[in-house]
Amino acid sequence: PQTPPPLDTLFPYTTLFRSILVHEYSYEDEMRVAKQEGLEQGLEQGLEQGLEQGLEQGLEQGLVQGREEGREEERTESARRMKADGIEAALISKYTGLTEAEIASL
């Protein structure tokens, strides 16, 4: 069975109300509790935003890296096929951008 979320998450002012019920209500108490709740809310929002931005950046970097690796793999495979067909290394290098040493190692 799924446990319900804590009341503090359902009712953000629960801490303030508890403060009022437990002891004499004062302006200082209200300000302290409101400040703490504001800090907690700001921290939560900041973490959510940071996580979202981090995920977006990570995904974008992963896509860029994946594309580059795919292009490199295709160039290598093309060079391998050209070499198998007997094309000179200098010509393969010209069209694939691979060095002659890289082509020789294929």
Backbone bond lengths (Angstrom), bond angles and torsions (degrees), N, CA, C in turn:
res aa  C-N    CA-C-N  psi(-1)  N-CA   C-N-CA  omega(-1)  CA-C   N-CA-C  phi
1 P - - - 1.457 - - 1.524 110.54 -
2 Q 1.287 114.66 144.10 1.458 120.58 -178.70 1.526 109.68 -82.68
3 T 1.351 116.26 131.73 1.463 119.69 179.59 1.514 109.25 -84.51
4 P 1.313 116.60 140.97 1.466 119.23 -179.90 1.522 110.29 -70.14
5 P 1.327 116.93 154.38 1.464 120.07 179.09 1.529 110.02 -68.54
6 P 1.344 116.79 155.61 1.456 119.60 178.19 1.533 110.98 -59.82
7 L 1.320 115.26 149.88 1.466 119.73 -178.88 1.517 112.08 -59.43
8 D 1.348 116.30 -32.28 1.469 119.17 -178.96 1.528 111.76 -60.46
9 T 1.324 117.60 -30.86 1.461 119.37 179.41 1.526 111.32 -79.90
10 L 1.325 116.11 -27.56 1.466 119.10 179.17 1.529 111.20 -79.73
11 F 1.315 115.37 -36.82 1.457 121.05 -178.07 1.519 108.32 -126.96
12 P 1.331 117.81 96.88 1.464 120.55 -172.74 1.528 114.54 -62.74
13 Y 1.286 118.72 -18.38 1.465 119.74 -177.93 1.520 112.22 -97.25
14 T 1.328 117.32 12.67 1.458 121.04 -179.46 1.522 110.66 -57.49
15 T 1.334 117.17 -40.80 1.459 120.83 -179.66 1.522 110.48 -60.27
16 L 1.309 117.67 -42.70 1.458 121.74 178.94 1.520 110.41 -63.77
17 F 1.319 117.31 -44.55 1.458 120.32 -179.62 1.521 110.84 -64.46
18 R 1.343 117.03 -39.91 1.461 119.84 176.62 1.516 110.11 -60.99
19 S 1.312 116.20 -42.02 1.455 121.04 179.70 1.523 110.34 -58.83
20 I 1.315 116.04 -41.52 1.462 120.61 -179.35 1.527 110.43 -67.16
21 L 1.320 118.13 -41.30 1.453 122.09 -176.80 1.524 112.70 -73.24
22 V 1.335 117.38 -36.26 1.454 120.71 -173.94 1.523 112.23 -74.53
23 H 1.287 119.08 -39.38 1.472 120.63 -179.33 1.520 110.44 -143.47
24 E 1.262 114.18 178.26 1.463 121.48 -177.91 1.524 109.60 -57.08
25 Y 1.303 116.53 129.87 1.462 122.64 179.30 1.521 109.23 -70.36
26 S 1.326 115.41 133.45 1.461 119.44 176.01 1.517 109.07 -140.59
27 Y 1.293 115.24 157.43 1.455 121.46 178.97 1.525 110.19 -61.22
28 E 1.334 116.72 -40.55 1.461 120.99 -179.91 1.525 111.16 -62.14
29 D 1.331 116.40 -40.85 1.466 120.25 177.89 1.524 110.38 -62.37
30 E 1.306 115.13 -46.09 1.464 119.49 -179.67 1.520 110.68 -59.88
31 M 1.316 117.36 -43.91 1.460 121.37 -178.44 1.532 111.05 -66.99
32 R 1.331 116.66 -41.04 1.457 120.67 179.87 1.538 110.50 -63.32
33 V 1.320 115.84 -46.30 1.456 120.67 -179.42 1.532 110.27 -66.27
34 A 1.321 117.21 -43.57 1.464 120.80 -179.93 1.530 110.14 -63.09
35 K 1.335 116.46 -40.41 1.462 120.27 178.94 1.527 110.20 -63.83
36 Q 1.338 116.47 -44.70 1.467 120.16 179.43 1.523 110.87 -62.23
37 E 1.317 117.03 -44.04 1.463 120.67 179.51 1.526 110.83 -64.98
38 G 1.323 116.78 -38.14 1.459 120.62 176.88 1.513 111.69 -64.01
39 L 1.341 116.31 -42.27 1.463 120.28 177.97 1.526 110.78 -63.64
40 E 1.320 116.69 -43.91 1.465 120.46 179.76 1.528 111.00 -63.00
41 Q 1.321 116.00 -43.60 1.463 120.11 179.94 1.529 110.42 -65.10
42 G 1.334 116.48 -43.00 1.465 120.38 178.54 1.520 111.94 -63.01
43 L 1.321 116.14 -41.25 1.459 120.47 178.52 1.525 110.40 -63.66
44 E 1.321 116.32 -44.87 1.468 120.73 179.82 1.529 111.08 -61.16
45 Q 1.328 116.40 -45.75 1.467 120.01 179.78 1.521 110.69 -64.70
46 G 1.338 116.49 -40.48 1.458 120.58 178.95 1.518 111.82 -63.29
47 L 1.331 116.38 -41.94 1.460 120.11 178.16 1.523 111.24 -64.46
48 E 1.323 116.63 -42.86 1.469 120.47 178.85 1.518 110.80 -61.20
49 Q 1.345 115.96 -45.96 1.464 119.97 179.95 1.521 111.08 -63.54
50 G 1.330 116.01 -44.65 1.459 120.51 -179.63 1.518 111.58 -61.98
51 L 1.322 116.42 -42.42 1.457 120.66 178.88 1.518 110.67 -63.99
52 E 1.327 116.38 -44.17 1.469 120.46 179.79 1.524 111.02 -61.75
53 Q 1.336 116.29 -46.61 1.466 119.93 179.59 1.521 110.94 -64.30
54 G 1.333 116.48 -40.88 1.462 120.58 179.50 1.522 111.62 -62.21
55 L 1.330 115.99 -42.08 1.460 119.90 178.89 1.527 111.12 -65.06
56 E 1.324 116.35 -42.77 1.465 120.03 179.10 1.524 110.98 -62.10
57 Q 1.332 115.98 -45.94 1.469 119.53 -179.45 1.522 111.01 -65.40
58 G 1.332 116.26 -41.38 1.456 120.28 179.22 1.517 111.57 -62.74
59 L 1.327 116.04 -42.03 1.458 120.43 179.02 1.526 110.56 -63.93
60 E 1.321 116.51 -45.08 1.462 120.77 -179.93 1.525 110.72 -62.83
61 Q 1.326 117.26 -44.49 1.464 120.16 178.72 1.526 110.66 -63.60
62 G 1.327 116.77 -39.38 1.458 120.54 178.34 1.517 111.83 -63.27
63 L 1.335 116.16 -41.14 1.464 119.60 178.58 1.521 111.51 -65.16
64 V 1.331 116.53 -43.60 1.468 120.56 179.18 1.524 109.91 -61.81
65 Q 1.333 116.33 -45.79 1.465 120.22 -179.42 1.526 110.34 -64.62
66 G 1.320 117.29 -40.84 1.464 120.87 179.06 1.524 112.12 -62.97
67 R 1.330 116.11 -41.67 1.470 119.63 178.03 1.525 110.85 -62.74
68 E 1.332 115.48 -44.10 1.469 120.02 -178.95 1.525 110.35 -63.58
69 E 1.323 116.63 -43.30 1.464 119.75 178.52 1.529 110.44 -63.52
70 G 1.316 117.67 -38.31 1.465 121.39 177.57 1.515 111.95 -63.65
71 R 1.340 116.29 -42.60 1.471 119.88 178.06 1.527 110.60 -63.87
72 E 1.324 116.30 -42.66 1.468 120.73 179.90 1.532 110.05 -63.33
73 E 1.294 116.86 -41.95 1.464 121.51 179.01 1.531 110.47 -63.58
74 E 1.328 117.06 -41.22 1.463 121.25 179.49 1.526 110.90 -66.08
75 R 1.340 117.24 -40.52 1.472 120.40 178.10 1.523 110.58 -63.19
76 T 1.328 116.06 -42.21 1.459 120.44 179.59 1.528 110.67 -64.61
77 E 1.316 116.77 -44.01 1.468 121.01 179.99 1.529 110.58 -64.73
78 S 1.323 117.38 -41.16 1.467 120.58 177.47 1.523 110.50 -61.85
79 A 1.327 116.05 -43.31 1.466 120.46 179.32 1.526 110.46 -63.21
80 R 1.314 116.48 -40.27 1.465 120.87 179.29 1.539 110.79 -61.56
81 R 1.333 116.02 -42.69 1.469 119.96 178.97 1.528 111.43 -67.14
82 M 1.336 116.54 -41.28 1.464 119.86 179.04 1.519 110.66 -64.05
83 K 1.323 116.72 -41.46 1.463 120.97 179.36 1.533 109.85 -63.07
84 A 1.341 116.08 -41.62 1.467 120.72 178.58 1.532 111.52 -62.88
85 D 1.326 116.43 -29.45 1.472 120.72 178.49 1.528 112.29 -84.55
86 G 1.334 117.25 0.56 1.460 120.90 175.30 1.511 114.93 87.77
87 I 1.307 119.17 15.41 1.465 121.39 179.23 1.528 108.42 -76.21
88 E 1.344 116.73 140.96 1.454 122.20 -177.68 1.535 111.39 -63.23
89 A 1.332 115.21 147.35 1.459 121.81 -177.88 1.531 112.11 -59.92
90 A 1.347 117.31 -37.03 1.467 120.20 -179.48 1.531 110.79 -63.03
91 L 1.331 117.07 -39.88 1.463 121.18 179.45 1.536 110.83 -71.09
92 I 1.338 115.65 -40.21 1.466 119.63 177.16 1.527 109.55 -60.99
93 S 1.314 115.99 -43.32 1.463 121.99 179.13 1.525 111.09 -60.50
94 K 1.311 115.99 -41.32 1.470 121.35 -179.17 1.531 110.61 -60.41
95 Y 1.316 117.35 -42.13 1.464 120.45 -174.58 1.533 114.92 -90.03
96 T 1.327 116.75 -21.16 1.474 118.09 -178.50 1.523 113.39 -106.31
97 G 1.326 116.48 -20.56 1.455 119.40 -177.71 1.522 112.52 84.54
98 L 1.320 117.51 -1.52 1.465 120.72 176.60 1.518 109.15 -78.68
99 T 1.319 116.45 151.61 1.470 119.27 176.96 1.522 108.97 -77.74
100 E 1.319 115.79 161.44 1.459 120.39 178.73 1.531 110.53 -62.89
101 A 1.333 116.79 -33.14 1.473 120.17 177.59 1.537 110.21 -65.82
102 E 1.327 116.69 -40.51 1.474 120.24 178.00 1.530 109.92 -64.53
103 I 1.329 116.25 -39.42 1.466 120.95 -179.28 1.522 110.36 -67.14
104 A 1.344 116.27 -39.89 1.463 120.73 179.71 1.530 111.34 -63.45
105 S 1.315 117.49 -29.73 1.474 120.31 -178.55 1.527 113.16 -82.27
106 L 1.331 117.39 -3.68 1.466 119.51 -179.88 1.505 112.27 -78.44
